[in-house]
Amino acid sequence: MMKSNWMRNSLIYLIILVAAVVLLYQLFPTSPKPAEIGLDQAIAMSQDGEIAAITVDNEELLITTLDGRELKTAIGYLTLVELKELGLNLTGVDYNVKPSGFDWSSLLIGFIPLILFGALI
C-alpha cells in the first residue's frame, strides 16, 4: 500500500515539474524578436537598396537588411501590388511569402498543463 502511494506522489510531482518547464518555456521565448519599424521606413530602405530579403508573414513584413539585421513592419492587408504602388522596391531583393496556417504546436504546448492537471482531477 505504501509503495503505490509513493508512486502516485512521484507521478504527480513529475507532472507538476513538466508543467512548470512548459510554462517557463512559454513565458521566456528563446529567439529574439526583430525590431519594429514603420512601413514608411521600410519603403525608404527598399528604395535605398538596404534590404537583402523580405518575407510576408500574414500581416507583417519580415525584413533582413544587407548587414544582417532582422526588422519587421506591419502591413495589414496590403497586397504586393499596393506595396509597390506605395514605393516598395523589390529589385535585387529575395522575396518570399510564408504560407498562412495555424500554429498547432503552440496550441498544444499551451494546453498541455490543462490536460495534465485535468487528468489529476
C-alpha positions, 0 to 999 in steps of 0.5 A: 500500500505504501509503495503505490502511494509513493508512486502516485506522489512521484507521478504527480510531482513529475507532472507538476515539474513538466508543467512548470518547464512548459510554462517557463518555456512559454513565458521566456521565448528563446529567439529574439524578436526583430525590431519594429519599424514603420512601413514608411521606413521600410519603403525608404530602405527598399528604395535605398537598396538596404534590404537583402530579403523580405518575407510576408508573414500574414500581416507583417513584413519580415525584413533582413537588411544587407548587414544582417539585421532582422526588422519587421513592419506591419502591413495589414492587408496590403497586397504586393501590388499596393506595396509597390504602388506605395514605393516598395522596391523589390529589385535585387531583393529575395522575396518570399511569402510564408504560407498562412496556417495555424500554429498547432504546436503552440496550441498544444504546448499551451494546453498541455498543463490543462490536460495534465492537471485535468487528468489529476482531477 
